[in-house]
Amino acid sequence: MEGARPDLGRGCGVKQSFKQVLSRLEAWLERIGPAWSTLTLCAGAAVAAFGVYVVLKSIEGGPITTIAVINIPTECAIVAAPLILYSRRVIGLLARSRMQMQIMSQRLAAAAEEARESSQAKSAFLANMSHELRTPLNAILGFSEVMKDQHLGPVSNPRYLAYAADIHASGQHLLGIINDVLDLAKIESGKMSLDSASEFALMPALQSALGMLGGLGEKHGVTVLGEWSGEDVRLVAVERMVHQIVINLVGNAIKFTPEGGSVTLGGAAQPDGGYALTVRDTGVGMTTSEIANALIPFGQNRTRLAVRHEGTGLGLPLAKAMIELHGGRLTVESQPNRGTCVTLYFPPACIAPARERAAA
């Protein structure tokens, strides 16, 4: 094998030299123009044809006639001229197309870099603004809670208590929006990680999320159900994110389900070893274009129920980003007036092995 390496190197060198010769010839033909390059190549073809004729006659031992000497180069030039002219035209078009492709590639690369920098700047701005807003908001929440719960003594005017409760509720709503924006900005900028991932039991987390949303269901007259297999499933994930995903999805389903409808949170093991959670509702549903819009950050569909509820359009995009951060995926199936089913798939890597669950 070692003895073959010099031959391989010489072969590569010959090939490279041949390419350089062709490149120089092509550049020279471009400089002299299409007419002169066609004449030059036709003359070369005629000389080559005459040379082949002479060699063949020498091998055969036959005489070289004057007619043949004249006719063979002439016929070769006549036949080769249109082919050479056409090929030169095609080569020129290909060269111009290649140059245009290079220019377009450079422009696309510049545009992609500009878009990346713009996205990073946007994410950094959102993250900084979220931090700046949360600092005074914590004071608003703290002081309004003190007044609402009358920690420093009774408040004589009951309207002040109502105002304090409204201030506290509005502050909590604003804090939830800021936290969503901050989490989405971190994920988009690549700063959100799974370093805090740990093993936890999934069913208690689901029950806790449904318990927090029971009041919202009663408020809108929507029945909230939990239907999942009784097996002890343990996830290896960031529990806070999973809890937030479930709350966002079930909360959205409740808001967009008419009174008397139902929302069902289900779960089942998958054949590949993963686990799937489903949030199914009997709400207004969505078209294909509305699903695509709902998955875009801040995208909101204008439905007859949307105007009744406040929101930023971050619930579904944030849930999708968080599940994808865990290596899973989120899918949406929906039809207008037939409800929506959102499926969260956790890959096998997020599922603790059975022996570890038994030990736990």
C-alpha positions as CSV (number, residue, x, y, z in Angstrom):
1,M,0.0,0.0,0.0
2,E,2.8,2.4,0.8
3,G,4.4,1.8,-2.7
4,A,1.1,2.8,-4.3
5,R,1.1,6.2,-2.7
6,P,3.7,7.9,-5.0
7,D,1.7,6.7,-8.1
8,L,-1.5,8.0,-6.6
9,G,0.2,11.4,-5.9
10,R,1.5,11.6,-9.5
11,G,-1.9,10.7,-10.8
12,C,-3.5,13.5,-8.8
13,G,-0.8,15.9,-10.0
14,V,-1.4,15.0,-13.7
15,K,-5.1,15.5,-13.2
16,Q,-4.6,18.9,-11.6
17,S,-2.2,20.0,-14.3
18,F,-4.8,18.9,-17.0
19,K,-7.5,21.0,-15.2
20,Q,-5.2,24.0,-15.2
21,V,-4.4,23.7,-18.9
22,L,-8.2,23.4,-19.7
23,S,-8.9,26.5,-17.5
24,R,-6.2,28.5,-19.3
25,L,-7.5,27.4,-22.7
26,E,-11.0,28.3,-21.7
27,A,-9.9,31.8,-20.5
28,W,-8.0,32.4,-23.7
29,L,-11.0,31.4,-25.9
30,E,-13.2,33.8,-23.9
31,R,-10.8,36.6,-24.6
32,I,-10.6,36.2,-28.3
33,G,-14.4,36.1,-28.7
34,P,-16.9,33.6,-30.0
35,A,-16.1,34.0,-33.8
36,W,-12.3,33.6,-33.5
37,S,-12.7,30.8,-30.8
38,T,-15.0,28.9,-33.2
39,L,-12.5,29.3,-36.1
40,T,-9.6,28.2,-33.9
41,L,-11.4,25.1,-32.7
42,C,-12.6,24.2,-36.2
43,A,-9.1,24.5,-37.5
44,G,-7.9,22.3,-34.6
45,A,-10.6,19.7,-35.5
46,A,-9.6,19.8,-39.2
47,V,-5.9,19.3,-38.4
48,A,-6.8,16.4,-36.0
49,A,-9.0,14.8,-38.6
50,F,-6.2,15.0,-41.2
51,G,-3.8,13.5,-38.7
52,V,-6.1,10.6,-38.0
53,Y,-6.5,10.0,-41.7
54,V,-2.7,10.0,-42.3
55,V,-2.2,7.6,-39.4
56,L,-4.9,5.2,-40.6
57,K,-3.6,5.2,-44.2
58,S,-0.1,4.5,-42.9
59,I,-1.3,1.5,-41.0
60,E,-3.3,0.2,-44.0
61,G,-0.4,0.9,-46.4
62,G,-2.7,2.8,-48.8
63,P,-2.0,5.9,-50.8
64,I,-2.8,9.4,-49.5
65,T,-4.9,11.1,-52.2
66,T,-5.1,14.9,-52.8
67,I,-9.0,14.7,-52.8
68,A,-9.0,13.2,-49.3
69,V,-6.5,15.7,-48.0
70,I,-8.8,18.5,-49.1
71,N,-12.2,16.9,-48.3
72,I,-11.6,15.4,-44.9
73,P,-10.5,18.6,-43.1
74,T,-13.2,20.6,-45.0
75,E,-16.0,18.2,-44.0
76,C,-14.8,18.1,-40.5
77,A,-14.7,21.9,-40.2
78,I,-18.2,22.2,-41.7
79,V,-19.7,19.6,-39.3
80,A,-17.8,20.9,-36.3
81,A,-18.5,24.6,-36.7
82,P,-22.2,24.7,-35.6
83,L,-21.5,22.2,-32.8
84,I,-18.6,24.3,-31.5
85,L,-20.5,27.5,-31.9
86,Y,-23.5,26.1,-30.0
87,S,-21.3,24.6,-27.3
88,R,-19.5,27.9,-26.8
89,R,-22.8,29.6,-26.3
90,V,-23.9,27.0,-23.8
91,I,-20.6,27.3,-21.9
92,G,-21.0,31.1,-21.8
93,L,-24.5,30.8,-20.4
94,L,-23.3,28.3,-17.8
95,A,-20.5,30.6,-16.8
96,R,-22.9,33.6,-16.4
97,S,-25.3,31.4,-14.4
98,R,-22.5,30.2,-12.2
99,M,-21.5,33.8,-11.5
100,Q,-25.1,34.8,-10.7
101,M,-25.4,31.8,-8.4
102,Q,-22.3,32.9,-6.6
103,I,-23.6,36.4,-6.2
104,M,-26.9,35.1,-5.0
105,S,-25.2,32.8,-2.5
106,Q,-23.2,35.6,-1.1
107,R,-26.3,37.8,-0.8
108,L,-28.2,35.0,0.9
109,A,-25.3,34.3,3.3
110,A,-25.2,38.0,4.2
111,A,-29.0,38.1,4.7
112,A,-28.9,35.0,6.9
113,E,-26.1,36.5,9.0
114,E,-28.1,39.8,9.3
115,A,-31.2,37.8,10.3
116,R,-29.2,35.9,12.9
117,E,-27.8,39.0,14.4
118,S,-31.2,40.7,14.4
119,S,-32.8,37.6,16.1
120,Q,-30.0,37.7,18.7
121,A,-30.5,41.4,19.3
122,K,-34.3,40.9,19.6
123,S,-33.8,38.1,22.1
124,A,-31.3,40.1,24.1
125,F,-33.6,43.1,24.2
126,L,-36.6,41.0,25.3
127,A,-34.5,39.3,28.0
128,N,-33.2,42.7,29.3
129,M,-36.6,44.3,29.2
130,S,-38.2,41.4,31.1
131,H,-35.6,41.7,33.8
132,E,-36.1,45.4,34.0
133,L,-39.9,45.1,34.3
134,R,-39.8,42.3,36.8
135,T,-37.9,44.4,39.4
136,P,-40.7,47.0,39.9
137,L,-43.4,44.5,39.4
138,N,-42.2,42.4,42.4
139,A,-42.6,45.5,44.5
140,I,-46.1,46.1,43.1
141,L,-47.1,42.5,43.9
142,G,-45.6,42.6,47.4
143,F,-47.2,45.8,48.5
144,S,-50.6,45.0,46.9
145,E,-50.6,41.7,48.7
146,V,-49.9,43.4,52.0
147,M,-52.8,45.7,51.5
148,K,-55.1,43.0,50.1
149,D,-54.5,40.7,53.1
150,Q,-54.4,43.7,55.6
151,H,-51.1,42.5,57.1
152,L,-50.5,45.9,58.7
153,G,-54.0,46.3,60.1
154,P,-57.6,46.6,58.8
155,V,-58.5,48.9,55.9
156,S,-61.5,51.0,56.7
157,N,-62.8,51.4,53.1
158,P,-63.7,48.2,51.4
159,R,-63.2,49.7,48.0
160,Y,-59.5,50.0,48.7
161,L,-59.4,46.3,49.4
162,A,-61.0,45.6,46.0
163,Y,-58.5,48.0,44.3
164,A,-55.6,46.2,46.0
165,A,-57.0,42.8,44.9
166,D,-57.3,44.1,41.3
167,I,-53.8,45.5,41.4
168,H,-52.4,42.2,42.7
169,A,-54.3,40.1,40.1
170,S,-53.2,42.4,37.2
171,G,-49.6,42.3,38.5
172,Q,-49.7,38.5,38.5
173,H,-51.0,38.4,35.0
174,L,-48.3,40.8,33.8
175,L,-45.6,38.8,35.6
176,G,-46.9,35.6,33.8
177,I,-46.6,37.4,30.5
178,I,-43.1,38.7,31.3
179,N,-42.0,35.2,32.4
180,D,-43.3,33.7,29.1
181,V,-41.5,36.3,27.0
182,L,-38.3,35.8,29.0
183,D,-38.4,32.0,28.6
184,L,-39.1,32.3,24.9
185,A,-36.2,34.7,24.5
186,K,-33.9,32.4,26.3
187,I,-34.8,29.4,24.2
188,E,-34.4,31.4,20.9
189,S,-31.1,32.8,22.0
190,G,-29.9,29.3,23.0
191,K,-29.4,30.3,26.7
192,M,-32.1,28.0,28.0
193,S,-30.6,24.7,29.0
194,L,-31.6,21.4,30.6
195,D,-28.9,21.6,33.3
196,S,-31.6,21.5,36.0
197,A,-33.3,18.4,34.6
198,S,-34.0,15.7,37.1
199,E,-36.1,12.6,37.5
200,F,-39.7,13.1,38.8
201,A,-43.0,11.4,38.8
202,L,-45.2,12.6,36.0
203,M,-48.7,11.8,37.4
204,P,-48.4,14.0,40.5
205,A,-47.2,16.9,38.3
206,L,-50.2,16.5,36.0
207,Q,-52.6,16.3,38.9
208,S,-51.1,19.5,40.4
209,A,-51.5,21.3,37.1
210,L,-55.1,20.3,36.8
211,G,-55.7,21.3,40.3
212,M,-54.5,24.8,39.6
213,L,-56.8,25.1,36.5
214,G,-59.9,23.8,38.2
215,G,-61.1,27.3,39.1
216,L,-60.6,28.5,35.5
217,G,-62.7,25.6,34.3
218,E,-65.5,26.3,36.7
219,K,-65.4,30.0,35.8
220,H,-66.0,29.2,32.1
221,G,-68.4,26.3,32.7
222,V,-65.9,23.8,31.2
223,T,-65.4,20.3,32.6
224,V,-61.7,19.5,33.1
225,L,-60.8,15.7,33.1
226,G,-57.7,13.7,33.6
227,E,-57.4,10.3,31.8
228,W,-54.1,8.5,31.8
229,S,-52.8,5.0,32.4
230,G,-52.2,4.1,36.0
231,E,-48.5,3.1,35.6
232,D,-45.9,5.1,37.4
233,V,-44.2,7.1,34.7
234,R,-41.1,9.0,35.7
235,L,-39.6,11.7,33.4
236,V,-36.1,12.9,33.2
237,A,-36.8,16.6,32.4
238,V,-37.1,20.0,33.9
239,E,-40.2,19.7,36.0
240,R,-41.0,23.4,36.0
241,M,-41.1,23.4,32.1
242,V,-43.3,20.3,32.0
243,H,-45.7,21.9,34.5
244,Q,-45.8,25.1,32.6
245,I,-46.4,23.3,29.3
246,V,-49.4,21.5,30.7
247,I,-50.8,24.6,32.3
248,N,-50.4,26.6,29.1
249,L,-52.1,24.0,26.9
250,V,-54.9,23.1,29.2
251,G,-55.5,26.8,30.0
252,N,-55.7,27.6,26.3
253,A,-58.1,24.7,25.7
254,I,-60.4,25.9,28.5
255,K,-60.5,29.5,27.2
256,F,-61.4,28.4,23.7
257,T,-64.1,25.9,24.7
258,P,-67.7,27.1,24.9
259,E,-69.6,26.7,28.1
260,G,-70.8,23.1,28.6
261,G,-67.8,21.7,26.8
262,S,-64.9,19.6,28.2
263,V,-61.1,19.5,28.2
264,T,-59.3,16.1,28.7
265,L,-55.7,15.7,29.6
266,G,-54.6,12.2,28.7
267,G,-51.4,10.2,28.6
268,A,-50.2,6.9,27.3
269,A,-46.9,5.0,26.7
270,Q,-45.7,4.7,23.1
271,P,-44.4,1.6,21.3
272,D,-41.0,3.1,20.9
273,G,-40.5,3.6,24.6
274,G,-41.6,7.3,24.7
275,Y,-44.6,8.8,26.3
276,A,-47.3,11.0,24.8
277,L,-49.5,13.6,26.6
278,T,-52.7,14.8,24.8
279,V,-54.8,17.8,25.5
280,R,-58.2,17.3,23.8
281,D,-61.0,19.8,23.9
282,T,-64.5,20.3,22.4
283,G,-63.9,23.9,21.5
284,V,-64.1,26.1,18.4
285,G,-61.2,24.3,16.6
286,M,-58.9,25.8,14.0
287,T,-58.2,25.6,10.3
288,T,-54.8,24.6,8.9
289,S,-53.8,28.2,8.4
290,E,-55.0,29.1,11.9
291,I,-52.9,26.3,13.4
292,A,-49.8,27.6,11.6
293,N,-50.6,31.1,13.0
294,A,-51.1,29.8,16.5
295,L,-47.7,28.2,16.5
296,I,-46.0,31.6,15.7
297,P,-44.9,33.7,18.8
298,F,-47.6,36.4,19.4
299,G,-49.8,34.9,16.8
300,Q,-53.5,35.0,17.7
301,N,-56.5,33.9,15.8
302,R,-59.6,36.1,15.9
303,T,-62.5,33.8,16.9
304,R,-65.7,34.5,18.7
305,L,-64.2,33.4,22.0
306,A,-60.8,35.1,21.5
307,V,-62.2,38.5,22.2
308,R,-63.4,37.3,25.6
309,H,-59.9,36.4,26.8
310,E,-56.7,38.2,27.4
311,G,-53.5,36.7,26.0
312,T,-50.3,37.3,24.1
313,G,-50.2,34.3,21.8
314,L,-47.2,32.8,23.6
315,G,-48.8,29.7,25.2
316,L,-48.6,27.3,22.2
317,P,-45.2,28.5,20.8
318,L,-43.6,28.4,24.2
319,A,-44.9,24.9,24.8
320,K,-43.6,23.8,21.4
321,A,-40.2,25.4,22.1
322,M,-39.9,23.7,25.6
323,I,-40.8,20.2,24.4
324,E,-38.4,20.5,21.5
325,L,-35.7,21.6,23.9
326,H,-36.2,18.2,25.6
327,G,-35.9,16.4,22.2
328,G,-39.6,15.9,21.8
329,R,-42.2,17.3,19.5
330,L,-45.6,19.0,19.6
331,T,-48.3,18.3,17.0
332,V,-51.8,19.9,16.6
333,E,-54.8,18.3,15.0
334,S,-57.9,20.4,14.7
335,Q,-61.1,21.1,12.7
336,P,-63.4,24.1,12.9
337,N,-66.2,23.5,15.4
338,R,-64.9,20.0,16.2
339,G,-62.3,20.8,18.8
340,T,-58.5,20.5,19.0
341,C,-56.1,17.9,20.1
342,V,-52.5,18.8,21.0
343,T,-50.1,16.0,21.4
344,L,-46.8,16.2,23.4
345,Y,-44.3,13.5,22.7
346,F,-41.5,12.8,25.1
347,P,-38.7,10.6,23.5
348,P,-37.4,7.5,25.2
349,A,-34.4,9.4,26.5
350,C,-36.8,11.4,28.8
351,I,-38.3,8.3,30.3
352,A,-36.6,6.7,33.3
353,P,-36.0,3.0,32.9
354,A,-38.4,0.6,34.7
355,R,-35.7,-0.7,37.1
356,E,-35.0,2.9,38.2
357,R,-38.7,3.5,38.7
358,A,-38.9,0.4,40.8
359,A,-35.9,1.4,42.9
360,A,-37.5,4.9,43.4
